[in-house]
Amino acid sequence: MTEARKILIIGPSWVGDMVMAQSLFILLKQQSPACQIDVLAPAWSRPLLARMPQVNRAIEMPVGHGSLMWSVRRQVARELKAEGYDQAILLPNSLKSALIPMFAGIPLRTGWKGEFRYGLVNDIRLLDETRYPLMVQRFDALALPPGAPLPEKLPIPDLHADSARVPGLRQQFGLTDERPVLALCPGAEFGPAKRWPEKYYAEVAAHRLSLGWQVWLMGSEKDKAVAGAIIETLPEHLRQQCHNLAGVTKLEDAIDLLSVCDAVVSNDSGLMHISAALNRPLVVVYGSTSPGFTPPLNERVAIVSIPVDCGPCFKRECPLGHMKCLNDLPPQRVITAVEKLLSSESLDADKGRLS
């Protein structure tokens, strides 16, 4: 293959997974700077991919998650065949994700064994979960020959926000630039077993608001009610500087606004991974899931969780109905984690000024 080979990535369907996939894109560029990386992915991911400079083009996948739709997949494949890709790298493990690269006649099709993909994936890898416990490791291993060791230090996702949009977004949503910003991300698309109670988020918000900060509540339309409940729980005199942006901002707006936040508190969610990739000071609350598989890929992070006999269960809803892993995790733990993270940031800044 030539240095300038063309690579088609079949992208994942979740926000956090797409953020982690940037590590693979960076690794591919480190190996072959002239390679062209296109990503076939759901339409929602376009603004996210636009903030990854390694990606040449985002191509919309017109087929919904789980849908077969043979005729549509064949039509997409016909259009992609003309691009002359040298390789396809499949990040999902499904059979369906392997159909378009095969129909498009891409000669090298790389992916993990997955479900019944022999023949569809001709560079098939057998996953050793003990060797690659992290999802990002599993993505990055597909950039390398089978069995090759991973780099000692994997590339971390590094989203490039559009800072020129921020003043307009502040004006649009009535946000001041005169107070430091704590962003709260109280939702989780995966399910309620990843959502720390809103009354606890309200205590974290009240602490920062009492110190003269403002609070931005971020999330999708589904998180709007939860964010509203957090604001309603606050003392009335603190609500003016607490802004519910859930369901109001587009994904590109959320990315650019998060890029200027002074601290972020989040559940294990897509916005958590975005915040980490924007290099924001970040505190993550873990419940039913574990940082042992999909941790935030940044050093400016504090992880808060409590050990429970029944976890991590990785369930969307608590199978025992008590949500002990989150309900028994007190707000003061998170408040202290934020303070320590910000104190560490301040000390590092002071050292930088003195050196």
PAROFI-467710 format. One record per residue (C-alpha): z, x, y; residue in one letter; residue number from 1. Coordinates in steps of 0.25 Angstrom, whole numbers, plus 5000, padded with zeros to 4 digits. Layout:
<zz:Z | xx:X | yy:Y | res:A | n:NUM>
...
// end
This chain:
<zz:5000 | xx:5000 | yy:5000 | res:M | n:1>
<zz:4998 | xx:5004 | yy:5014 | res:T | n:2>
<zz:5009 | xx:5006 | yy:5024 | res:E | n:3>
<zz:5004 | xx:4994 | yy:5032 | res:A | n:4>
<zz:5005 | xx:4985 | yy:5021 | res:R | n:5>
<zz:5007 | xx:4970 | yy:5023 | res:K | n:6>
<zz:5019 | xx:4963 | yy:5017 | res:I | n:7>
<zz:5022 | xx:4948 | yy:5016 | res:L | n:8>
<zz:5036 | xx:4944 | yy:5015 | res:I | n:9>
<zz:5040 | xx:4931 | yy:5009 | res:I | n:10>
<zz:5052 | xx:4928 | yy:5018 | res:G | n:11>
<zz:5065 | xx:4921 | yy:5014 | res:P | n:12>
<zz:5068 | xx:4906 | yy:5018 | res:S | n:13>
<zz:5082 | xx:4909 | yy:5025 | res:W | n:14>
<zz:5085 | xx:4915 | yy:5038 | res:V | n:15>
<zz:5095 | xx:4925 | yy:5034 | res:G | n:16>
<zz:5086 | xx:4930 | yy:5022 | res:D | n:17>
<zz:5074 | xx:4931 | yy:5032 | res:M | n:18>
<zz:5083 | xx:4940 | yy:5041 | res:V | n:19>
<zz:5087 | xx:4949 | yy:5030 | res:M | n:20>
<zz:5072 | xx:4950 | yy:5026 | res:A | n:21>
<zz:5070 | xx:4958 | yy:5039 | res:Q | n:22>
<zz:5077 | xx:4970 | yy:5031 | res:S | n:23>
<zz:5065 | xx:4970 | yy:5022 | res:L | n:24>
<zz:5055 | xx:4969 | yy:5033 | res:F | n:25>
<zz:5062 | xx:4981 | yy:5040 | res:I | n:26>
<zz:5062 | xx:4989 | yy:5027 | res:L | n:27>
<zz:5047 | xx:4986 | yy:5024 | res:L | n:28>
<zz:5044 | xx:4991 | yy:5038 | res:K | n:29>
<zz:5053 | xx:5004 | yy:5036 | res:Q | n:30>
<zz:5045 | xx:5007 | yy:5024 | res:Q | n:31>
<zz:5031 | xx:5003 | yy:5029 | res:S | n:32>
<zz:5031 | xx:5002 | yy:5045 | res:P | n:33>
<zz:5017 | xx:4997 | yy:5045 | res:A | n:34>
<zz:5019 | xx:4986 | yy:5035 | res:C | n:35>
<zz:5016 | xx:4972 | yy:5040 | res:Q | n:36>
<zz:5027 | xx:4962 | yy:5036 | res:I | n:37>
<zz:5024 | xx:4947 | yy:5036 | res:D | n:38>
<zz:5034 | xx:4936 | yy:5032 | res:V | n:39>
<zz:5031 | xx:4923 | yy:5026 | res:L | n:40>
<zz:5043 | xx:4914 | yy:5029 | res:A | n:41>
<zz:5047 | xx:4900 | yy:5033 | res:P | n:42>
<zz:5043 | xx:4897 | yy:5048 | res:A | n:43>
<zz:5058 | xx:4897 | yy:5052 | res:W | n:44>
<zz:5058 | xx:4912 | yy:5050 | res:S | n:45>
<zz:5047 | xx:4915 | yy:5060 | res:R | n:46>
<zz:5056 | xx:4918 | yy:5072 | res:P | n:47>
<zz:5065 | xx:4927 | yy:5063 | res:L | n:48>
<zz:5054 | xx:4935 | yy:5058 | res:L | n:49>
<zz:5048 | xx:4936 | yy:5072 | res:A | n:50>
<zz:5061 | xx:4944 | yy:5075 | res:R | n:51>
<zz:5058 | xx:4954 | yy:5064 | res:M | n:52>
<zz:5049 | xx:4965 | yy:5069 | res:P | n:53>
<zz:5045 | xx:4969 | yy:5055 | res:Q | n:54>
<zz:5038 | xx:4956 | yy:5053 | res:V | n:55>
<zz:5024 | xx:4955 | yy:5056 | res:N | n:56>
<zz:5022 | xx:4940 | yy:5054 | res:R | n:57>
<zz:5030 | xx:4928 | yy:5050 | res:A | n:58>
<zz:5021 | xx:4919 | yy:5041 | res:I | n:59>
<zz:5026 | xx:4905 | yy:5040 | res:E | n:60>
<zz:5029 | xx:4900 | yy:5025 | res:M | n:61>
<zz:5024 | xx:4885 | yy:5026 | res:P | n:62>
<zz:5031 | xx:4882 | yy:5013 | res:V | n:63>
<zz:5046 | xx:4877 | yy:5013 | res:G | n:64>
<zz:5057 | xx:4884 | yy:5005 | res:H | n:65>
<zz:5056 | xx:4879 | yy:4991 | res:G | n:66>
<zz:5042 | xx:4872 | yy:4992 | res:S | n:67>
<zz:5031 | xx:4876 | yy:4983 | res:L | n:68>
<zz:5018 | xx:4871 | yy:4990 | res:M | n:69>
<zz:5008 | xx:4879 | yy:4983 | res:W | n:70>
<zz:4996 | xx:4875 | yy:4992 | res:S | n:71>
<zz:5004 | xx:4880 | yy:5005 | res:V | n:72>
<zz:5008 | xx:4893 | yy:4998 | res:R | n:73>
<zz:4994 | xx:4895 | yy:4994 | res:R | n:74>
<zz:4989 | xx:4893 | yy:5008 | res:Q | n:75>
<zz:4999 | xx:4903 | yy:5014 | res:V | n:76>
<zz:4995 | xx:4913 | yy:5003 | res:A | n:77>
<zz:4980 | xx:4912 | yy:5007 | res:R | n:78>
<zz:4983 | xx:4914 | yy:5021 | res:E | n:79>
<zz:4992 | xx:4926 | yy:5018 | res:L | n:80>
<zz:4982 | xx:4932 | yy:5008 | res:K | n:81>
<zz:4973 | xx:4936 | yy:5020 | res:A | n:82>
<zz:4984 | xx:4945 | yy:5025 | res:E | n:83>
<zz:4983 | xx:4955 | yy:5014 | res:G | n:84>
<zz:4997 | xx:4957 | yy:5011 | res:Y | n:85>
<zz:5001 | xx:4969 | yy:5003 | res:D | n:86>
<zz:5014 | xx:4964 | yy:4998 | res:Q | n:87>
<zz:5023 | xx:4952 | yy:4998 | res:A | n:88>
<zz:5038 | xx:4953 | yy:4998 | res:I | n:89>
<zz:5045 | xx:4940 | yy:4993 | res:L | n:90>
<zz:5059 | xx:4938 | yy:4998 | res:L | n:91>
<zz:5062 | xx:4924 | yy:4992 | res:P | n:92>
<zz:5063 | xx:4925 | yy:4977 | res:N | n:93>
<zz:5056 | xx:4911 | yy:4974 | res:S | n:94>
<zz:5043 | xx:4909 | yy:4966 | res:L | n:95>
<zz:5038 | xx:4901 | yy:4978 | res:K | n:96>
<zz:5039 | xx:4913 | yy:4987 | res:S | n:97>
<zz:5030 | xx:4922 | yy:4978 | res:A | n:98>
<zz:5018 | xx:4912 | yy:4978 | res:L | n:99>
<zz:5012 | xx:4915 | yy:4992 | res:I | n:100>
<zz:5012 | xx:4930 | yy:4990 | res:P | n:101>
<zz:5005 | xx:4928 | yy:4977 | res:M | n:102>
<zz:4995 | xx:4918 | yy:4982 | res:F | n:103>
<zz:4992 | xx:4927 | yy:4993 | res:A | n:104>
<zz:4988 | xx:4938 | yy:4984 | res:G | n:105>
<zz:4998 | xx:4948 | yy:4990 | res:I | n:106>
<zz:4997 | xx:4960 | yy:4980 | res:P | n:107>
<zz:5012 | xx:4964 | yy:4980 | res:L | n:108>
<zz:5022 | xx:4953 | yy:4979 | res:R | n:109>
<zz:5037 | xx:4959 | yy:4979 | res:T | n:110>
<zz:5049 | xx:4950 | yy:4977 | res:G | n:111>
<zz:5061 | xx:4948 | yy:4968 | res:W | n:112>
<zz:5059 | xx:4942 | yy:4954 | res:K | n:113>
<zz:5064 | xx:4928 | yy:4959 | res:G | n:114>
<zz:5059 | xx:4916 | yy:4952 | res:E | n:115>
<zz:5047 | xx:4917 | yy:4942 | res:F | n:116>
<zz:5039 | xx:4926 | yy:4951 | res:R | n:117>
<zz:5033 | xx:4935 | yy:4941 | res:Y | n:118>
<zz:5018 | xx:4937 | yy:4945 | res:G | n:119>
<zz:5020 | xx:4931 | yy:4959 | res:L | n:120>
<zz:5029 | xx:4943 | yy:4963 | res:V | n:121>
<zz:5022 | xx:4955 | yy:4957 | res:N | n:122>
<zz:5032 | xx:4965 | yy:4963 | res:D | n:123>
<zz:5044 | xx:4958 | yy:4957 | res:I | n:124>
<zz:5058 | xx:4964 | yy:4958 | res:R | n:125>
<zz:5070 | xx:4961 | yy:4950 | res:L | n:126>
<zz:5082 | xx:4959 | yy:4958 | res:L | n:127>
<zz:5095 | xx:4967 | yy:4955 | res:D | n:128>
<zz:5105 | xx:4959 | yy:4963 | res:E | n:129>
<zz:5116 | xx:4970 | yy:4962 | res:T | n:130>
<zz:5106 | xx:4980 | yy:4968 | res:R | n:131>
<zz:5102 | xx:4971 | yy:4979 | res:Y | n:132>
<zz:5114 | xx:4962 | yy:4982 | res:P | n:133>
<zz:5109 | xx:4959 | yy:4996 | res:L | n:134>
<zz:5097 | xx:4950 | yy:5000 | res:M | n:135>
<zz:5093 | xx:4960 | yy:5010 | res:V | n:136>
<zz:5092 | xx:4971 | yy:4999 | res:Q | n:137>
<zz:5084 | xx:4961 | yy:4990 | res:R | n:138>
<zz:5074 | xx:4959 | yy:5002 | res:F | n:139>
<zz:5073 | xx:4974 | yy:5005 | res:D | n:140>
<zz:5071 | xx:4979 | yy:4990 | res:A | n:141>
<zz:5058 | xx:4971 | yy:4990 | res:L | n:142>
<zz:5053 | xx:4982 | yy:5001 | res:A | n:143>
<zz:5055 | xx:4993 | yy:4991 | res:L | n:144>
<zz:5049 | xx:4996 | yy:4977 | res:P | n:145>
<zz:5057 | xx:4990 | yy:4965 | res:P | n:146>
<zz:5070 | xx:4997 | yy:4963 | res:G | n:147>
<zz:5069 | xx:5006 | yy:4975 | res:A | n:148>
<zz:5082 | xx:5008 | yy:4982 | res:P | n:149>
<zz:5085 | xx:5000 | yy:4995 | res:L | n:150>
<zz:5087 | xx:5008 | yy:5008 | res:P | n:151>
<zz:5101 | xx:5013 | yy:5010 | res:E | n:152>
<zz:5102 | xx:5004 | yy:5022 | res:K | n:153>
<zz:5093 | xx:4992 | yy:5023 | res:L | n:154>
<zz:5087 | xx:4987 | yy:5036 | res:P | n:155>
<zz:5094 | xx:4976 | yy:5043 | res:I | n:156>
<zz:5088 | xx:4964 | yy:5049 | res:P | n:157>
<zz:5085 | xx:4966 | yy:5064 | res:D | n:158>
<zz:5080 | xx:4954 | yy:5071 | res:L | n:159>
<zz:5073 | xx:4957 | yy:5085 | res:H | n:160>
<zz:5078 | xx:4945 | yy:5094 | res:A | n:161>
<zz:5069 | xx:4941 | yy:5105 | res:D | n:162>
<zz:5079 | xx:4944 | yy:5117 | res:S | n:163>
<zz:5069 | xx:4939 | yy:5127 | res:A | n:164>
<zz:5071 | xx:4925 | yy:5122 | res:R | n:165>
<zz:5086 | xx:4925 | yy:5124 | res:V | n:166>
<zz:5088 | xx:4922 | yy:5139 | res:P | n:167>
<zz:5079 | xx:4910 | yy:5137 | res:G | n:168>
<zz:5087 | xx:4905 | yy:5125 | res:L | n:169>
<zz:5100 | xx:4907 | yy:5132 | res:R | n:170>
<zz:5094 | xx:4898 | yy:5143 | res:Q | n:171>
<zz:5088 | xx:4888 | yy:5134 | res:Q | n:172>
<zz:5102 | xx:4886 | yy:5126 | res:F | n:173>
<zz:5111 | xx:4887 | yy:5138 | res:G | n:174>
<zz:5117 | xx:4901 | yy:5133 | res:L | n:175>
<zz:5124 | xx:4910 | yy:5143 | res:T | n:176>
<zz:5122 | xx:4925 | yy:5142 | res:D | n:177>
<zz:5135 | xx:4928 | yy:5149 | res:E | n:178>
<zz:5144 | xx:4926 | yy:5137 | res:R | n:179>
<zz:5144 | xx:4934 | yy:5124 | res:P | n:180>
<zz:5139 | xx:4925 | yy:5112 | res:V | n:181>
<zz:5145 | xx:4922 | yy:5099 | res:L | n:182>
<zz:5134 | xx:4915 | yy:5090 | res:A | n:183>
<zz:5140 | xx:4907 | yy:5079 | res:L | n:184>
<zz:5131 | xx:4903 | yy:5067 | res:C | n:185>
<zz:5139 | xx:4892 | yy:5059 | res:P | n:186>
<zz:5127 | xx:4887 | yy:5051 | res:G | n:187>
<zz:5122 | xx:4892 | yy:5037 | res:A | n:188>
<zz:5109 | xx:4886 | yy:5032 | res:E | n:189>
<zz:5113 | xx:4889 | yy:5018 | res:F | n:190>
<zz:5124 | xx:4879 | yy:5017 | res:G | n:191>
<zz:5138 | xx:4875 | yy:5022 | res:P | n:192>
<zz:5145 | xx:4885 | yy:5013 | res:A | n:193>
<zz:5141 | xx:4896 | yy:5022 | res:K | n:194>
<zz:5146 | xx:4889 | yy:5035 | res:R | n:195>
<zz:5159 | xx:4893 | yy:5041 | res:W | n:196>
<zz:5166 | xx:4881 | yy:5047 | res:P | n:197>
<zz:5162 | xx:4877 | yy:5061 | res:E | n:198>
<zz:5177 | xx:4876 | yy:5065 | res:K | n:199>
<zz:5178 | xx:4891 | yy:5062 | res:Y | n:200>
<zz:5166 | xx:4894 | yy:5070 | res:Y | n:201>
<zz:5172 | xx:4886 | yy:5081 | res:A | n:202>
<zz:5184 | xx:4895 | yy:5081 | res:E | n:203>
<zz:5175 | xx:4908 | yy:5082 | res:V | n:204>
<zz:5167 | xx:4902 | yy:5093 | res:A | n:205>
<zz:5180 | xx:4898 | yy:5101 | res:A | n:206>
<zz:5185 | xx:4912 | yy:5100 | res:H | n:207>
<zz:5173 | xx:4918 | yy:5106 | res:R | n:208>
<zz:5171 | xx:4907 | yy:5116 | res:L | n:209>
<zz:5186 | xx:4909 | yy:5121 | res:S | n:210>
<zz:5182 | xx:4924 | yy:5124 | res:L | n:211>
<zz:5170 | xx:4920 | yy:5133 | res:G | n:212>
<zz:5159 | xx:4920 | yy:5123 | res:W | n:213>
<zz:5149 | xx:4909 | yy:5120 | res:Q | n:214>
<zz:5145 | xx:4904 | yy:5107 | res:V | n:215>
<zz:5131 | xx:4901 | yy:5101 | res:W | n:216>
<zz:5131 | xx:4892 | yy:5089 | res:L | n:217>
<zz:5118 | xx:4896 | yy:5081 | res:M | n:218>
<zz:5111 | xx:4889 | yy:5070 | res:G | n:219>
<zz:5101 | xx:4879 | yy:5065 | res:S | n:220>
<zz:5100 | xx:4864 | yy:5067 | res:E | n:221>
<zz:5108 | xx:4862 | yy:5055 | res:K | n:222>
<zz:5120 | xx:4870 | yy:5062 | res:D | n:223>
<zz:5120 | xx:4862 | yy:5074 | res:K | n:224>
<zz:5131 | xx:4853 | yy:5070 | res:A | n:225>
<zz:5140 | xx:4864 | yy:5065 | res:V | n:226>
<zz:5138 | xx:4872 | yy:5078 | res:A | n:227>
<zz:5141 | xx:4859 | yy:5086 | res:G | n:228>
<zz:5154 | xx:4857 | yy:5078 | res:A | n:229>
<zz:5158 | xx:4871 | yy:5081 | res:I | n:230>
<zz:5156 | xx:4868 | yy:5096 | res:I | n:231>
<zz:5164 | xx:4855 | yy:5095 | res:E | n:232>
<zz:5176 | xx:4862 | yy:5088 | res:T | n:233>
<zz:5177 | xx:4872 | yy:5100 | res:L | n:234>
<zz:5187 | xx:4868 | yy:5112 | res:P | n:235>
<zz:5179 | xx:4861 | yy:5122 | res:E | n:236>
<zz:5180 | xx:4872 | yy:5133 | res:H | n:237>
<zz:5173 | xx:4882 | yy:5124 | res:L | n:238>
<zz:5161 | xx:4874 | yy:5120 | res:R | n:239>
<zz:5153 | xx:4877 | yy:5132 | res:Q | n:240>
<zz:5150 | xx:4891 | yy:5128 | res:Q | n:241>
<zz:5147 | xx:4887 | yy:5113 | res:C | n:242>
<zz:5132 | xx:4884 | yy:5111 | res:H | n:243>
<zz:5126 | xx:4876 | yy:5099 | res:N | n:244>
<zz:5113 | xx:4882 | yy:5097 | res:L | n:245>
<zz:5111 | xx:4878 | yy:5082 | res:A | n:246>
<zz:5099 | xx:4870 | yy:5080 | res:G | n:247>
<zz:5094 | xx:4873 | yy:5095 | res:V | n:248>
<zz:5089 | xx:4887 | yy:5093 | res:T | n:249>
<zz:5077 | xx:4891 | yy:5085 | res:K | n:250>
<zz:5078 | xx:4902 | yy:5076 | res:L | n:251>
<zz:5072 | xx:4912 | yy:5086 | res:E | n:252>
<zz:5082 | xx:4907 | yy:5096 | res:D | n:253>
<zz:5094 | xx:4909 | yy:5087 | res:A | n:254>
<zz:5089 | xx:4924 | yy:5084 | res:I | n:255>
<zz:5087 | xx:4927 | yy:5098 | res:D | n:256>
<zz:5100 | xx:4921 | yy:5103 | res:L | n:257>
<zz:5108 | xx:4927 | yy:5092 | res:L | n:258>
<zz:5103 | xx:4941 | yy:5096 | res:S | n:259>
<zz:5111 | xx:4940 | yy:5109 | res:V | n:260>
<zz:5124 | xx:4935 | yy:5102 | res:C | n:261>
<zz:5136 | xx:4944 | yy:5103 | res:D | n:262>
<zz:5142 | xx:4940 | yy:5090 | res:A | n:263>
<zz:5138 | xx:4930 | yy:5079 | res:V | n:264>
<zz:5146 | xx:4923 | yy:5069 | res:V | n:265>
<zz:5139 | xx:4916 | yy:5057 | res:S | n:266>
<zz:5139 | xx:4911 | yy:5043 | res:N | n:267>
<zz:5130 | xx:4917 | yy:5033 | res:D | n:268>
<zz:5117 | xx:4912 | yy:5038 | res:S | n:269>
<zz:5103 | xx:4915 | yy:5044 | res:G | n:270>
<zz:5109 | xx:4917 | yy:5058 | res:L | n:271>
<zz:5119 | xx:4927 | yy:5052 | res:M | n:272>
<zz:5108 | xx:4935 | yy:5047 | res:H | n:273>
<zz:5100 | xx:4934 | yy:5060 | res:I | n:274>
<zz:5112 | xx:4938 | yy:5068 | res:S | n:275>
<zz:5114 | xx:4950 | yy:5060 | res:A | n:276>
<zz:5099 | xx:4954 | yy:5061 | res:A | n:277>
<zz:5101 | xx:4953 | yy:5076 | res:L | n:278>
<zz:5113 | xx:4963 | yy:5075 | res:N | n:279>
<zz:5123 | xx:4953 | yy:5081 | res:R | n:280>
<zz:5138 | xx:4955 | yy:5079 | res:P | n:281>
<zz:5140 | xx:4945 | yy:5067 | res:L | n:282>
<zz:5151 | xx:4939 | yy:5060 | res:V | n:283>
<zz:5147 | xx:4931 | yy:5047 | res:V | n:284>
<zz:5155 | xx:4921 | yy:5039 | res:V | n:285>
<zz:5152 | xx:4921 | yy:5024 | res:Y | n:286>
<zz:5156 | xx:4909 | yy:5016 | res:G | n:287>
<zz:5149 | xx:4905 | yy:5003 | res:S | n:288>
<zz:5139 | xx:4917 | yy:5004 | res:T | n:289>
<zz:5142 | xx:4932 | yy:5004 | res:S | n:290>
<zz:5137 | xx:4944 | yy:5013 | res:P | n:291>
<zz:5135 | xx:4951 | yy:4999 | res:G | n:292>
<zz:5121 | xx:4945 | yy:4999 | res:F | n:293>
<zz:5116 | xx:4942 | yy:5013 | res:T | n:294>
<zz:5125 | xx:4949 | yy:5023 | res:P | n:295>
<zz:5121 | xx:4950 | yy:5038 | res:P | n:296>
<zz:5114 | xx:4963 | yy:5038 | res:L | n:297>
<zz:5120 | xx:4970 | yy:5050 | res:N | n:298>
<zz:5132 | xx:4978 | yy:5053 | res:E | n:299>
<zz:5137 | xx:4970 | yy:5065 | res:R | n:300>
<zz:5143 | xx:4960 | yy:5055 | res:V | n:301>
<zz:5156 | xx:4955 | yy:5051 | res:A | n:302>
<zz:5157 | xx:4946 | yy:5038 | res:I | n:303>
<zz:5168 | xx:4936 | yy:5037 | res:V | n:304>
<zz:5172 | xx:4929 | yy:5024 | res:S | n:305>
<zz:5183 | xx:4926 | yy:5014 | res:I | n:306>
<zz:5184 | xx:4928 | yy:4999 | res:P | n:307>
<zz:5185 | xx:4915 | yy:4991 | res:V | n:308>
<zz:5185 | xx:4913 | yy:4976 | res:D | n:309>
<zz:5173 | xx:4904 | yy:4976 | res:C | n:310>
<zz:5164 | xx:4913 | yy:4985 | res:G | n:311>
<zz:5154 | xx:4917 | yy:4988 | res:P | n:312>
<zz:5147 | xx:4905 | yy:4982 | res:C | n:313>
<zz:5134 | xx:4906 | yy:4989 | res:F | n:314>
<zz:5134 | xx:4890 | yy:4989 | res:K | n:315>
<zz:5128 | xx:4882 | yy:5000 | res:R | n:316>
<zz:5140 | xx:4873 | yy:4999 | res:E | n:317>
<zz:5154 | xx:4876 | yy:4995 | res:C | n:318>
<zz:5155 | xx:4872 | yy:4980 | res:P | n:319>
<zz:5170 | xx:4870 | yy:4981 | res:L | n:320>
<zz:5169 | xx:4862 | yy:4994 | res:G | n:321>
<zz:5180 | xx:4871 | yy:5001 | res:H | n:322>
<zz:5172 | xx:4881 | yy:5008 | res:M | n:323>
<zz:5184 | xx:4891 | yy:5007 | res:K | n:324>
<zz:5175 | xx:4903 | yy:5010 | res:C | n:325>
<zz:5172 | xx:4898 | yy:5024 | res:L | n:326>
<zz:5184 | xx:4888 | yy:5027 | res:N | n:327>
<zz:5194 | xx:4898 | yy:5024 | res:D | n:328>
<zz:5188 | xx:4909 | yy:5033 | res:L | n:329>
<zz:5195 | xx:4908 | yy:5046 | res:P | n:330>
<zz:5188 | xx:4909 | yy:5060 | res:P | n:331>
<zz:5198 | xx:4920 | yy:5064 | res:Q | n:332>
<zz:5191 | xx:4929 | yy:5054 | res:R | n:333>
<zz:5178 | xx:4927 | yy:5061 | res:V | n:334>
<zz:5183 | xx:4928 | yy:5075 | res:I | n:335>
<zz:5190 | xx:4942 | yy:5071 | res:T | n:336>
<zz:5177 | xx:4946 | yy:5065 | res:A | n:337>
<zz:5169 | xx:4943 | yy:5078 | res:V | n:338>
<zz:5179 | xx:4951 | yy:5086 | res:E | n:339>
<zz:5179 | xx:4963 | yy:5077 | res:K | n:340>
<zz:5164 | xx:4963 | yy:5077 | res:L | n:341>
<zz:5163 | xx:4962 | yy:5092 | res:L | n:342>
<zz:5174 | xx:4972 | yy:5094 | res:S | n:343>
<zz:5167 | xx:4982 | yy:5085 | res:S | n:344>
<zz:5154 | xx:4980 | yy:5093 | res:E | n:345>
<zz:5161 | xx:4983 | yy:5106 | res:S | n:346>
<zz:5167 | xx:4996 | yy:5100 | res:L | n:347>
<zz:5153 | xx:5000 | yy:5095 | res:D | n:348>
<zz:5148 | xx:4997 | yy:5109 | res:A | n:349>
<zz:5159 | xx:5005 | yy:5116 | res:D | n:350>
<zz:5156 | xx:5017 | yy:5106 | res:K | n:351>
<zz:5141 | xx:5016 | yy:5110 | res:G | n:352>
<zz:5144 | xx:5017 | yy:5125 | res:R | n:353>
<zz:5154 | xx:5029 | yy:5123 | res:L | n:354>
<zz:5144 | xx:5037 | yy:5114 | res:S | n:355>
// end
